[in-house]
């Protein structure tokens, strides 16, 4: 499995402190080995080097380098009856032949030594939708070998755990698992079915007593103690059919032994109950403090609710004030627009008044020129005579600017008129300015 939660590791450590002594091995500890007392000698066993496990099998980067590279189901490098314990946490479900693995592990342990097992409880893992492995299936794998059932296991894994439904993808994933020799959960137990497996296999795979069985977070932890007379058993794998025949009688003996051990565990449980009661009292005190804190928080929540109501009122007031400001802003903008229109009109009137003033000044100047020394008979003279006289006077005075007149009145040029002549005959009557 991946990283083991600290609470689960602590549960394993407590059980190991009670039963593990001497020297032994832990199979497949990965990055979460059991933390044993410094006086205990343990070597870690895995089926490949760390580089292979990380690079090919996809194990975590902090996976430990094994002390011994060996197949955990065979342990060919470990002599029989040579170690005091074997630890296998979340290993048995990965074996294709669990009864053979149990037989192998027990054969390596000295009489009186222990086999420490932990298996994931189906109810709390990704195996929850898979069927439990029956004991009859385990016996068939034990007697006939696991080759015939391997494809069924892989198919169940790909379709149930991975949820694959496409036939081509199912076949592809199964082929990939075989290619990299990936060890799936071939078998599935919950706590009760695993205890049944151990009881029914006793005598078949070795003679042992169930020293401990308990539920640890999401797994079942068991400790099997190899019986002192178990050293005379045949080697692992020998005469399996005859051994299996005597499994029923040995199972009854195991049950009686388990009851005796249960009595001792009961005393331990009573002590633990007392500790739990003390812990309960502490928790109740803590709960009371939490309830008081909760009441204080509730009062603060009520105050916050009142503040939120006031804030809501203030937000509505600000919203109404903003609407009034928007209305006034629109009115002010409208007034500014009106003022701009009036200002533009006043400027236009000022421009016209200035132009009128300039025209009046020019007419006064012309009148002054024309009236200067006018003979009496000029009033009675024909208009053509008066115009010719006016033209001569303007020409002598130099007060008429034909260029300025043409620029000021482009319609005169457009009509093809001479500016001076147009002014004499038409401009004076039309109040057009012609002087500099």
C-alpha positions in Angstrom: 0.0 0.0 0.0 1.1 3.7 -0.1 1.8 5.9 2.8 0.5 4.4 6.1 -1.5 6.8 8.3 0.4 7.5 11.6 -2.5 6.2 13.7 -2.4 2.9 11.9 1.4 2.7 12.3 1.0 3.4 16.1 -1.5 0.6 16.4 0.9 -1.9 14.7 3.7 -0.7 16.9 1.8 -1.3 20.1 1.0 -4.9 19.1 4.5 -5.5 17.9 5.9 -4.3 21.3 4.0 -7.1 23.0 5.0 -10.0 20.8 8.1 -9.3 18.7 11.5 -10.2 20.1 14.9 -11.6 18.9 15.8 -11.4 15.2 13.7 -11.7 12.1 12.5 -10.2 8.9 9.8 -7.8 7.6 8.5 -8.5 4.1 7.7 -5.6 1.9 7.8 -2.8 4.5 8.1 -0.1 1.8 8.3 3.3 3.4 6.4 2.4 6.6 8.2 -0.4 8.4 7.1 -1.3 11.9 9.2 0.7 14.5 10.7 -2.0 16.7 12.8 -1.7 19.9 16.5 -1.0 19.1 17.5 -4.3 20.7 15.5 -6.3 18.1 17.3 -7.2 14.9 15.2 -7.0 11.7 16.0 -7.2 8.0 13.7 -5.9 5.3 12.9 -8.2 2.4 11.5 -7.3 -1.0 11.3 -9.0 -4.3 13.2 -6.3 -6.2 15.6 -3.5 -5.6 14.3 0.0 -4.8 15.1 1.3 -8.3 12.9 -1.4 -9.9 10.1 -1.0 -7.4 10.0 2.8 -7.9 10.8 2.9 -11.6 8.7 0.0 -12.8 6.2 -0.9 -10.1 5.3 2.8 -9.4 6.2 2.7 -5.7 6.8 5.9 -3.8 10.1 7.7 -4.1 10.9 7.2 -0.4 10.6 3.4 -0.7 13.4 1.8 1.3 16.2 -0.3 -0.2 15.6 -3.9 1.0 18.3 -5.7 3.0 17.4 -9.0 1.2 16.1 -9.3 -2.3 14.0 -12.4 -2.4 10.5 -13.6 -3.4 8.4 -13.1 -0.2 6.3 -16.1 -1.0 9.3 -18.4 -1.2 12.1 -16.9 1.0 14.7 -19.2 -0.6 17.5 -17.2 1.1 16.2 -17.8 4.6 16.8 -21.3 6.2 14.0 -23.1 7.9 13.6 -22.6 11.7 16.2 -19.9 11.7 14.5 -16.6 12.8 12.2 -15.5 15.6 9.6 -13.6 13.7 8.2 -12.8 10.3 6.3 -9.5 9.8 4.1 -9.2 6.7 1.8 -6.2 6.6 -0.5 -5.9 3.6 1.5 -8.7 1.8 -0.7 -11.8 2.0 -3.4 -10.3 -0.2 -0.8 -9.7 -2.9 0.3 -13.4 -2.9 -1.2 -15.8 -5.5 -1.1 -18.7 -3.1 -1.8 -17.4 0.4 -1.8 -20.8 2.2 1.5 -21.6 0.6 2.9 -18.3 1.8 1.7 -18.9 5.3 3.3 -22.3 5.2 6.6 -20.8 4.0 6.6 -18.1 6.6 5.9 -20.4 9.5 8.6 -22.9 8.3 11.2 -20.1 8.6 10.3 -19.3 12.2 11.8 -21.2 15.1 9.3 -23.0 17.4 7.8 -20.4 19.8 8.4 -17.6 17.3 5.6 -15.4 15.9 4.1 -14.5 12.5 2.8 -10.9 12.6 0.2 -10.3 9.9 -1.9 -7.3 8.8 -4.4 -7.4 6.0 -6.7 -4.7 4.7 -10.3 -5.2 5.7 -12.4 -5.2 2.5 -15.0 -2.9 4.0 -12.5 0.0 4.2 -10.5 -0.3 1.0 -10.9 -0.2 -2.8 -11.8 -3.9 -2.6 -15.2 -3.1 -1.1 -17.1 -4.1 -4.2 -15.2 -7.4 -4.7 -16.4 -10.8 -3.4 -14.7 -12.3 -0.4 -12.2 -15.1 -1.2 -13.6 -18.4 0.0 -11.5 -20.9 1.9 -12.3 -23.5 -0.8 -10.7 -21.2 -3.4 -7.5 -20.9 -1.2 -7.3 -24.7 -0.9 -7.6 -25.1 -4.7 -4.8 -22.7 -5.2 -2.8 -24.5 -2.5 -3.2 -28.0 -4.0 -3.3 -27.2 -7.7 -1.3 -24.0 -8.0 -2.6 -20.5 -8.7 -2.0 -20.5 -12.5 -5.6 -21.5 -13.4 -7.2 -18.7 -11.3 -4.7 -15.9 -12.2 -6.7 -14.6 -15.2 -9.9 -14.5 -13.2 -8.2 -12.4 -10.5 -6.8 -10.0 -13.1 -10.2 -9.7 -14.8 -11.9 -8.9 -11.5 -9.3 -6.3 -10.6 -9.5 -4.5 -14.0 -13.3 -4.5 -14.1 -14.2 -4.0 -10.5 -11.4 -1.9 -9.0 -10.4 0.0 -12.2 -14.0 0.1 -13.4 -13.1 -0.8 -17.0 -15.9 -2.0 -19.3 -14.4 -2.0 -22.8 -13.2 -5.5 -23.8 -10.1 -4.3 -25.6 -9.0 -2.1 -22.8 -9.6 -4.9 -20.3 -7.4 -7.2 -22.3 -4.7 -4.4 -22.7 -4.6 -3.7 -19.0 -4.4 -7.4 -18.1 -1.5 -7.8 -20.5 0.3 -4.7 -19.0 -0.1 -6.1 -15.4 1.4 -9.4 -16.5 4.2 -7.6 -18.4 5.5 -5.6 -15.4 4.6 -8.4 -13.0 2.4 -6.1 -10.9 1.1 -7.8 -7.8 -2.6 -6.8 -7.4 -4.8 -7.8 -4.5 -5.3 -11.3 -5.7 -7.4 -12.2 -2.6 -9.9 -10.3 -0.5 -10.9 -10.7 3.2 -12.7 -8.8 5.9 -11.7 -9.4 9.6 -14.1 -12.3 10.2 -13.3 -14.2 7.0 -9.6 -13.8 7.7 -9.9 -15.3 11.2 -11.9 -18.1 9.7 -9.1 -18.7 7.1 -6.5 -18.8 9.9 -8.5 -21.3 12.0 -9.3 -23.6 9.1 -5.7 -23.6 7.8 -4.2 -24.4 11.1 -2.6 -27.8 10.9 -2.7 -27.6 7.1 0.1 -24.9 6.8 1.6 -25.3 10.2 0.7 -25.7 13.9 0.2 -22.4 15.6 -1.8 -20.6 18.2 -3.6 -17.3 17.5 -2.0 -15.1 20.1 -3.8 -11.9 19.1 -6.4 -10.6 16.7 -7.7 -7.1 16.5 -9.0 -4.4 14.2 -6.6 -1.5 13.6 -8.1 1.5 11.8 -8.8 -0.2 8.4 -7.0 -3.5 8.8 -7.1 -6.7 10.7 -3.9 -7.4 12.7 -3.1 -10.9 13.9 -0.2 -12.6 15.7 0.4 -16.4 15.2 2.8 -18.2 17.5 4.4 -21.3 16.1 3.9 -24.3 18.5 7.1 -25.8 20.0 6.4 -29.2 18.4 6.0 -27.7 15.0 9.7 -28.1 14.2 9.0 -31.8 13.3 6.5 -30.8 10.5 7.4 -31.7 6.9 9.0 -29.0 4.8 6.8 -26.4 3.1 4.9 -27.9 0.2 5.4 -31.6 1.2 2.4 -34.0 1.3 -0.2 -31.2 1.1 -3.1 -33.6 0.5 -2.5 -35.6 3.7 -1.9 -32.4 5.7 -5.1 -30.9 4.5 -7.0 -34.0 5.6 -6.0 -33.4 9.3 -6.9 -29.7 9.2 -10.3 -30.2 11.0 -8.9 -31.9 14.1 -6.1 -29.2 14.4 -8.7 -26.5 14.0 -10.5 -27.6 17.1 -7.3 -27.5 19.1 -6.7 -24.1 17.8 -10.1 -22.9 18.9 -9.4 -24.1 22.5 -6.1 -22.4 22.5 -7.6 -19.3 21.2 -10.1 -19.3 24.0 -7.3 -19.5 26.6 -5.5 -16.7 25.0 -8.7 -14.7 24.9 -9.0 -14.9 28.7 -5.5 -13.3 29.0 -6.5 -10.7 26.5 -9.6 -10.0 28.5 -7.6 -8.9 31.5 -5.5 -6.7 29.2 -8.8 -5.4 27.7 -10.1 -4.5 31.2 -7.0 -2.5 31.9 -7.4 -0.8 28.6 -11.1 -0.1 29.4 -10.0 1.6 32.6 -7.6 3.7 30.6 -10.4 4.5 28.1 -12.7 5.5 30.9 -10.1 8.0 32.2 -9.7 9.2 28.6 -13.5 9.5 28.4 -13.6 11.7 31.5 -10.9 13.9 30.0 -12.8 14.1 26.8 -16.0 14.9 28.6 -14.2 17.8 30.4 -12.8 18.9 27.1 -16.3 18.6 25.6 -17.8 20.8 28.4 -15.1 23.4 27.7 -15.9 23.2 24.0 -19.6 23.6 24.7 -18.9 26.7 26.7 -16.8 28.0 23.9 -19.5 27.2 21.5 -22.0 29.2 23.6 -19.7 32.1 23.5 -19.3 31.7 19.8 -23.1 31.6 19.4 -23.4 34.8 21.3 -20.9 36.4 19.0 -22.8 34.9 16.1 -25.9 36.7 17.3 -24.0 39.9 17.7 -22.7 39.5 14.2 -26.3 38.9 13.0 -27.3 42.2 14.5 -24.4 43.9 13.0 -25.2 42.4 9.6 -28.8 43.8 10.0 -27.4 47.2 10.8 -25.0 47.0 7.9 -28.0 46.0 5.7 -29.9 49.1 6.8 -26.8 51.3 6.2 -26.3 49.7 2.8 -29.9 50.5 1.9 -29.5 54.1 3.1 -26.3 54.5 1.1 -28.1 53.0 -1.9 -30.9 55.5 -1.6 -28.5 58.4 -1.0 -26.5 57.3 -4.1 -29.7 57.3 -6.1 -30.4 60.9 -5.0 -26.9 61.8 -5.8 -27.3 60.3 -9.3 -30.5 62.3 -9.8 -28.8 65.5 -8.7 -25.8 64.8 -10.8 -28.1 64.4 -13.9 -29.8 67.6 -13.0 -26.5 69.4 -12.6 -25.3 68.0 -15.9 -28.5 69.2 -17.6 -28.0 72.7 -16.1 -24.4 72.7 -17.3 -25.6 71.7 -20.8 -28.1 74.6 -20.7 -25.5 77.0 -19.4 -23.1 75.9 -22.2 -25.8 76.5 -24.8 -26.6 80.0 -23.4 -22.9 80.8 -23.2 -22.4 79.7 -26.8 -25.4 81.9 -27.8 -24.0 84.9 -25.9 -20.6 84.5 -27.5 -22.3 84.4 -30.9 -24.2 87.5 -30.1 -21.1 89.2 -28.9 -19.4 88.3 -32.1 -22.3 89.7 -34.1 -22.4 92.8 -32.0 -18.6 93.3 -32.6 -19.2 92.8 -36.3 -22.1 95.2 -36.3 -20.0 97.8 -34.4 -17.1 97.4 -37.0 -19.7 97.8 -39.8 -21.1 100.9 -38.1 -17.7 102.3 -37.7 -16.9 101.7 -41.3 -20.1 103.3 -42.4 -19.5 106.3 -40.3 -16.0 106.6 -41.8 -17.5 106.4 -45.3 -20.2 108.8 -44.5 -17.6 111.2 -43.1 -15.6 110.9 -46.3 -18.7 111.3 -48.5 -20.1 114.2 -46.6 -16.8 116.1 -46.5 -17.2 119.2 -48.6 -20.2 118.0 -50.4 -21.5 120.6 -52.9 -25.1 121.6 -52.5 -26.0 120.4 -55.9 -24.8 116.8 -55.2 -27.9 116.0 -53.3 -30.0 116.8 -56.4 -27.6 115.0 -58.8 -28.5 111.6 -60.3 -27.3 108.5 -58.5 -24.7 107.7 -61.2 -23.1 111.0 -60.6 -23.1 110.6 -56.9 -21.6 107.1 -57.2 -18.8 108.3 -59.5 -18.0 111.1 -57.1 -18.0 108.6 -54.2 -15.7 106.3 -56.2 -13.2 109.1 -56.9 -13.2 110.1 -53.2 -12.6 106.6 -52.0 -9.9 106.0 -54.5 -8.1 109.3 -53.4 -8.5 108.5 -49.7 -7.3 104.9 -50.0 -9.7 103.7 -47.3 -11.1 100.9 -49.4 -9.2 97.6 -49.5 -10.4 95.4 -52.5 -8.4 92.3 -51.3 -10.0 92.4 -47.9 -13.4 93.0 -49.4 -13.0 89.9 -51.7 -11.9 87.7 -48.8 -14.7 89.0 -46.6 -17.4 88.5 -49.3 -16.4 85.5 -51.5 -19.8 85.6 -53.2 -18.7 88.8 -55.0 -15.7 87.1 -56.6 -17.8 84.0 -57.3 -20.2 86.2 -59.3 -17.4 87.7 -61.3 -17.8 91.3 -59.9 -15.0 93.8 -59.4 -14.8 94.4 -55.6 -14.5 98.2 -55.9 -17.3 98.5 -58.4 -19.5 96.1 -56.4 -19.0 98.1 -53.3 -19.9 101.4 -55.0 -23.0 100.1 -56.6 -24.2 97.5 -54.1 -22.1 97.1 -51.0 -22.9 100.5 -49.6 -26.6 99.9 -50.0 -26.2 96.4 -48.5 -24.3 97.7 -45.5 -21.1 95.7 -46.4 -17.9 96.9 -44.9 -15.2 97.8 -47.4 -12.7 100.0 -45.5 -9.5 99.0 -43.9 
